[in-house]
């Protein structure tokens, strides 16, 4: 992942409500920030914050 995408993901992560950020495990946080594809469980946790194309 390039630096621009990592920065955008960090900004997106920080924009989540604190209660949502705190509900994520350390592994889920890493996946949020770096994974090419998210597991279904992470999509489910963040469903109301994801804009579908």
SVG drawing of the C-alpha trace seen along z (x, -y; Angstrom):
<svg xmlns="http://www.w3.org/2000/svg" viewBox="-26 -12 30 24">
<polyline fill="none" stroke="black" stroke-width="0.4" points="0.0,0.0 1.4,-3.4 1.7,-6.3 -1.3,-8.2 -3.7,-5.3 -2.3,-4.6 -2.8,-8.3 -6.4,-8.2 -7.2,-5.1 -5.8,-6.6 -7.9,-9.6 -11.0,-7.4 -10.2,-5.4 -9.8,-8.6 -13.2,-9.9 -15.1,-6.9 -17.0,-7.5 -14.9,-6.7 -17.3,-3.9 -16.8,-2.2 -13.0,-2.6 -12.8,-1.2 -14.9,1.8 -12.4,3.0 -9.7,5.5 -6.0,4.7 -6.1,7.2 -9.2,5.5 -7.5,2.1 -4.5,3.4 -6.8,5.0 -8.7,1.7 -5.5,-0.2 -3.5,2.2 -5.5,5.0 -6.3,5.2 -9.6,6.9 -11.5,6.8 -13.2,9.9 -16.9,9.9 -17.0,9.5 -15.2,6.1 -17.7,5.0 -20.5,6.0 -19.1,3.9 -18.6,0.9 -21.7,1.3 -23.3,-2.1 -20.0,-3.9 -19.3,-2.2 -20.3,-3.9 -21.1,-1.3 -20.2,-2.0"/>
</svg>
